[in-house]
């Protein structure tokens, strides 16, 4: 799927190459290229539009797709100057007939193919990544998700079992857990918030906590328990069914999954229809192609868990 990843990105060189190709073909005509577009400059009689500047700003990562760009901002002025420079360089390349060089023609053709590929991907993704599909996948994964128990607990960690027993007796006699945690706990991550570990599932905790808490009930005092930094007295404040991840929290991962899934399907169909011949052989025992590192391996919401506030691990 490396081809899919490469197709998703139009590099700056490709953008410049397209500029070279389109420099003398209406790239700066007087008709607004987009509804409500605004002319912001002219280069040798050819108009530069707000949309030209915004497109370059998106390509440079200065703004996101669809985000506004104030024409009075320093960023807009800077990018406008770069667009003007790019048009001047492109026009000079055409004047010198550098675009007629066979190597240049191949670069221009490759840049055009990248842009056309991006247009197909944009159209495909727009069809796949919509609110109905996002919500549908979210609901489906929530039905399939396995729910564990979540614990909300606090801890006081001391150096020895004897100290832990002494702390436990103080708690049983009515001492404030939060105050003792701040006074005596040696766990720097939880000491100053009253020993609060937040909500967590046992599978993300060190083994000592899992063993101590697996049968614990809300309100129970557990320990002393040997942990990495000493001996812990743990108070269980709440036990509940694991809370599902919200749609808003899951949305970015769902969007990535739908995008990757639809592009993968599209490329598989295109390859099935086309006659593709690879004229070189892979070396024996050579590395196998793998999907991009950011490609989702499973639908997202199934195994997602809320973040744990504590740092016991």
LOPA-363876 format. One line per 10 residues: number of its first residue (from 0); their letters; for each residue z, y, x of C-alpha. Coordinates in Angstrom, 3 decimals. Each point is the difference from the previous one (the first is absolute). Layout:
# LOPA-363876
NUM = A = Z,Y,X ~ ...
# end
This chain:
# LOPA-363876
0 = XXXXXXXXXX = 0.000,0.000,0.000 ~ -0.292,2.277,2.994 ~ -3.250,1.265,-1.530 ~ 1.857,1.205,-3.082 ~ 2.478,1.950,2.089 ~ -2.734,1.583,2.081 ~ -1.918,0.989,-3.106 ~ 3.028,1.772,-1.445 ~ 0.085,2.638,2.753 ~ -2.651,2.599,0.752
10 = XXXXXXXXXX = 0.695,1.117,3.529 ~ -0.610,3.531,1.168 ~ -3.050,-1.018,1.965 ~ -1.569,-1.367,-3.145 ~ 0.702,3.238,-1.834 ~ -1.663,1.981,2.777 ~ -2.968,-2.351,-0.004 ~ -0.476,0.470,-3.736 ~ 0.203,3.731,0.588 ~ -2.830,-0.317,2.488
20 = XXXXXXXXXX = -2.059,-2.004,-2.445 ~ 0.577,2.348,-2.926 ~ -0.158,3.304,1.825 ~ -3.543,0.799,-1.117 ~ 0.124,-1.802,-3.376 ~ 1.848,2.222,-2.451 ~ 3.469,-0.573,1.440 ~ 0.674,3.722,-0.481 ~ -2.129,0.985,-2.988 ~ 0.857,2.750,-2.485
30 = XXXXXXXXXX = 0.852,-2.337,-2.885 ~ 3.716,-0.934,-0.058 ~ 0.288,-3.691,0.941 ~ 3.045,-0.366,-2.281 ~ 0.960,1.590,-3.277 ~ 1.952,3.203,0.596 ~ -0.711,-0.075,3.750 ~ 0.261,3.240,1.955 ~ -2.175,1.268,2.835 ~ 2.104,0.930,3.039
40 = XXXXXXXXXX = -2.552,0.575,2.780 ~ -3.707,-0.046,0.866 ~ -1.467,-1.419,3.192 ~ -3.577,1.158,0.610 ~ -0.409,0.512,-3.737 ~ 1.500,-3.352,-1.004 ~ 3.167,0.036,-2.077 ~ 3.294,-1.573,0.975 ~ 2.076,-0.924,-3.041 ~ 3.705,-0.511,-0.569
50 = XXXXXXXXXX = -0.751,-3.692,-0.609 ~ -1.561,-0.256,3.486 ~ 3.179,1.351,1.580 ~ 2.301,-2.207,-2.118 ~ -2.055,-3.089,0.853 ~ 0.397,0.735,3.711 ~ 3.742,0.646,-0.446 ~ 0.363,-3.397,-1.714 ~ -1.993,-1.687,2.783 ~ 2.385,1.514,2.572
60 = XXXXXXXXXX = 3.051,-1.107,-1.991 ~ 1.160,3.577,-0.569 ~ 0.144,-0.525,-3.785 ~ -0.224,-3.035,-2.244 ~ -2.933,-0.839,-2.258 ~ 0.194,2.243,-3.074 ~ 2.689,2.305,1.429 ~ -0.569,3.774,-0.241 ~ -0.781,2.156,3.020 ~ 0.684,3.732,-0.347
70 = XXXXXXXXXX = -2.979,2.026,1.207 ~ 2.395,2.651,1.347 ~ 1.924,-2.472,2.172 ~ -0.251,-0.249,3.774 ~ -0.966,-3.661,-0.353 ~ -2.981,0.875,-2.198 ~ -1.167,2.667,2.449 ~ 0.333,-2.361,2.941 ~ -1.936,-2.786,-1.704 ~ -2.638,2.475,-1.227
80 = XXXXXXXXXX = -0.607,1.067,3.609 ~ -0.382,-3.667,0.972 ~ -2.486,-0.623,-2.828 ~ -2.038,3.040,1.103 ~ 0.054,-1.230,3.609 ~ -1.075,-3.459,-1.111 ~ -2.956,1.425,-1.945 ~ -1.030,2.122,2.974 ~ 0.153,-3.006,2.321 ~ -1.941,-2.136,-2.465
90 = XXXXXXXXXX = -2.686,2.647,-0.395 ~ -0.286,0.316,3.777 ~ -0.369,-3.772,0.333 ~ -2.851,0.050,-2.530 ~ -1.632,2.976,1.759 ~ 0.056,-1.980,3.250 ~ -1.325,-3.053,-1.896 ~ 2.940,-2.044,1.221 ~ 0.026,-1.752,-3.354 ~ -3.409,-1.510,0.779
100 = XXXXXXXXXX = 1.361,-2.057,2.861 ~ -0.001,-3.736,-0.973 ~ 3.680,-0.379,0.917 ~ 0.879,3.088,-2.060 ~ -1.991,-1.320,-2.941 ~ 2.015,-3.226,0.095 ~ 3.277,1.958,0.102 ~ -1.129,2.081,-2.970 ~ -0.993,-3.112,-1.915 ~ 3.349,-1.653,0.770
110 = XXXXXXXXXX = 1.865,3.119,-1.142 ~ -1.996,0.061,-3.225 ~ 0.837,-3.658,-0.619 ~ 3.721,0.714,0.490 ~ -0.079,2.856,-2.469 ~ -1.978,-2.015,-2.556 ~ 2.446,-2.879,0.455 ~ 2.887,2.380,-0.646 ~ -1.679,1.207,-3.190 ~ -0.235,-3.586,-1.278
120 = XXXXXXXXXX = 3.633,-0.626,0.939 ~ 1.139,3.224,-1.677 ~ -1.771,-1.026,-3.203 ~ 1.377,-3.548,0.188 ~ 3.565,1.130,0.675 ~ -0.138,2.619,-2.744 ~ -0.877,-2.774,-2.430 ~ 2.746,-2.353,1.238 ~ 2.869,2.356,0.736 ~ 0.884,1.489,-3.357
130 = XXXXXXXXXX = 3.234,0.310,-1.915 ~ -0.685,-3.002,-2.231 ~ -0.643,-2.317,2.962 ~ 2.987,1.354,1.941 ~ 2.357,-0.487,-2.929 ~ -1.516,-3.379,-0.844 ~ 0.563,-1.382,3.507 ~ 3.509,1.473,0.068 ~ 0.915,-1.646,-3.321 ~ -1.503,-3.318,1.101
140 = XXXXXXXXXX = 1.985,-0.056,3.214 ~ 3.217,0.962,-1.770 ~ -0.407,-3.052,-2.246 ~ -0.513,-2.246,3.032 ~ 2.703,1.546,2.160 ~ 3.103,-2.043,0.711 ~ 3.209,1.915,-0.602 ~ 3.011,-0.476,2.277 ~ 3.506,1.372,-0.392 ~ 0.744,3.397,1.495
150 = XXXXXXXXXX = 3.406,0.870,1.410 ~ 1.531,3.417,0.464 ~ 2.790,-0.271,2.559 ~ 2.128,1.911,2.481 ~ 1.412,-1.220,3.294 ~ 2.689,0.754,2.546 ~ -0.682,-1.538,3.408 ~ 2.847,-0.367,2.514 ~ 0.352,-1.711,3.348 ~ 2.294,-2.977,-0.748
160 = XXXXXXXXXX = 0.906,-2.350,-2.870 ~ 3.577,1.325,0.095 ~ -1.194,3.591,-0.516 ~ -2.237,-1.185,-2.829 ~ 2.919,-1.738,-1.739 ~ 2.094,3.150,0.350 ~ -2.766,2.096,-1.566 ~ -0.359,-2.517,-2.820 ~ 3.730,0.203,-0.811 ~ -0.198,3.794,-0.096
170 = XXXXXXXXXX = -2.937,-0.198,-2.426 ~ 1.799,-2.521,-2.198 ~ 2.967,2.348,-0.172 ~ -2.208,2.806,-1.323 ~ -1.275,1.849,3.091 ~ -3.341,1.811,-0.292 ~ -2.856,-2.130,1.353 ~ -2.084,3.078,0.842 ~ 2.840,1.682,1.887 ~ 0.816,-3.148,2.003
180 = XXXXXXXXXX = -3.689,-0.457,0.832 ~ -0.177,3.506,1.454 ~ 3.291,-0.446,1.848 ~ -0.297,-3.540,1.391 ~ -3.556,-1.401,-0.244 ~ -1.895,-0.378,3.252 ~ -3.422,-0.284,-1.709 ~ -1.648,3.341,0.764 ~ -2.740,-0.452,-2.600 ~ 2.393,-0.268,-2.974
190 = XXXXXXXXXX = 3.300,1.427,1.167 ~ -0.568,3.598,-1.068 ~ -1.326,-0.815,-3.473 ~ 3.033,-2.032,-0.991 ~ -1.450,-3.282,1.257 ~ -2.824,0.127,-2.563 ~ -2.716,-2.634,0.566 ~ -1.953,1.035,-3.087 ~ -1.844,-2.547,-2.153 ~ -1.511,-2.986,1.805
200 = XXXXXXXXXX = -1.130,-3.574,-0.526 ~ 1.607,-2.675,2.144 ~ -3.277,-1.117,1.585 ~ -0.271,3.265,1.963 ~ 3.577,-0.121,1.311 ~ 1.361,-1.774,3.095 ~ 1.055,-3.590,-0.615 ~ 3.724,0.834,0.088 ~ -0.349,2.331,-3.005 ~ -2.133,-2.505,-1.889
210 = XXXXXXXXXX = 2.627,-2.719,0.382 ~ 2.890,2.271,-0.947 ~ -1.589,1.607,-3.053 ~ -2.152,-2.707,-1.611 ~ 2.711,-0.884,-2.559 ~ 1.732,3.400,-0.099 ~ 0.637,1.832,-3.270 ~ 0.107,3.704,-0.778 ~ 3.356,1.499,1.032 ~ 0.838,-2.816,2.435
220 = XXXXXXXXXX = 1.417,0.604,3.481 ~ -1.562,-2.363,2.555 ~ 1.007,-0.806,3.565 ~ 0.918,0.182,2.739 ~ -3.562,-1.041,0.900 ~ -1.213,-0.256,3.592 ~ -2.976,2.339,0.443 ~ -1.953,1.194,3.013 ~ 2.262,2.954,0.823 ~ 3.363,-1.513,-0.932
230 = XXXXXXXXXX = 1.701,-1.136,-3.207 ~ -0.904,1.470,-3.379 ~ 1.937,0.507,-3.206 ~ -2.599,0.389,-2.743 ~ 0.495,1.335,-3.510 ~ -2.633,-0.935,-2.584 ~ -0.525,2.987,-2.318 ~ -2.812,-1.409,-2.123 ~ -2.168,-3.106,-0.462 ~ -3.189,0.313,-2.023
240 = XXXXXXXXXX = -3.486,-1.413,-0.339 ~ -2.337,1.441,2.590 ~ -1.642,3.163,-1.282 ~ -3.814,-0.065,-0.092 ~ -1.933,2.399,2.168 ~ -1.226,2.974,-2.031 ~ -3.680,0.540,-0.731 ~ 0.004,3.250,1.983 ~ 1.519,-1.717,3.050 ~ -2.461,-2.912,-0.249
250 = XXXXXXXXXX = -3.051,2.167,-0.706 ~ -1.161,0.667,3.630 ~ 0.057,-3.713,0.861 ~ -1.711,-0.938,-3.278 ~ -2.735,2.563,0.670 ~ -0.537,-1.431,3.507 ~ -0.167,-3.526,-1.381 ~ -2.483,0.891,-2.772 ~ -2.144,1.974,2.452 ~ -0.119,-2.765,2.598
260 = XXXXXXXXXX = -0.516,-2.710,-2.631 ~ -2.916,1.772,-1.668 ~ -1.720,0.858,3.306 ~ 0.425,-3.601,1.184 ~ -1.588,-1.298,-3.215 ~ -2.855,2.483,0.287 ~ -0.778,-0.993,3.598 ~ 0.178,-3.712,-0.838 ~ -2.542,0.494,-2.812 ~ -2.289,2.097,2.186
270 = XXXXXXXXXX = 0.091,-2.580,2.791 ~ -0.692,-2.798,-2.492 ~ -3.127,1.818,-1.221 ~ -1.235,1.017,3.441 ~ -1.519,-2.050,2.792 ~ 2.231,0.719,3.000 ~ -0.863,-1.689,3.284 ~ 2.351,0.271,2.978 ~ -2.080,-0.375,3.138 ~ 2.868,-0.474,2.437
280 = XXXXXXXXXX = 2.400,-2.912,0.140 ~ 3.770,0.304,0.102 ~ 1.490,-1.315,3.246 ~ 1.719,-3.382,-0.425 ~ 3.673,0.425,-0.770 ~ -0.475,3.753,-0.342 ~ 2.249,2.176,-2.172 ~ -0.471,-0.260,-3.755 ~ -0.653,3.057,-2.107 ~ 3.054,1.182,-1.890
290 = XXXXXXXXXX = 0.331,2.458,-2.863 ~ 1.045,3.574,0.857 ~ 3.696,0.336,0.829 ~ 0.589,2.146,-3.092 ~ -1.720,-2.412,-2.382 ~ 2.431,-1.224,-2.685 ~ 0.608,-3.754,0.210 ~ 1.506,-0.430,-3.478 ~ 0.245,2.135,-3.110 ~ 2.648,2.571,0.801
300 = XXXXXXXXXX = 2.761,0.065,-2.576 ~ 0.982,-3.678,0.094 ~ 2.232,0.068,3.029 ~ 0.827,3.683,0.251 ~ 3.695,0.875,0.051 ~ 1.852,3.291,-0.330 ~ 1.121,1.492,3.309 ~ 3.552,-0.692,1.111 ~ 2.088,3.029,0.851 ~ 2.346,-1.840,2.301
310 = XXX = -0.619,-0.839,3.614 ~ 2.154,-3.089,0.335 ~ -2.906,-1.950,1.384
# end
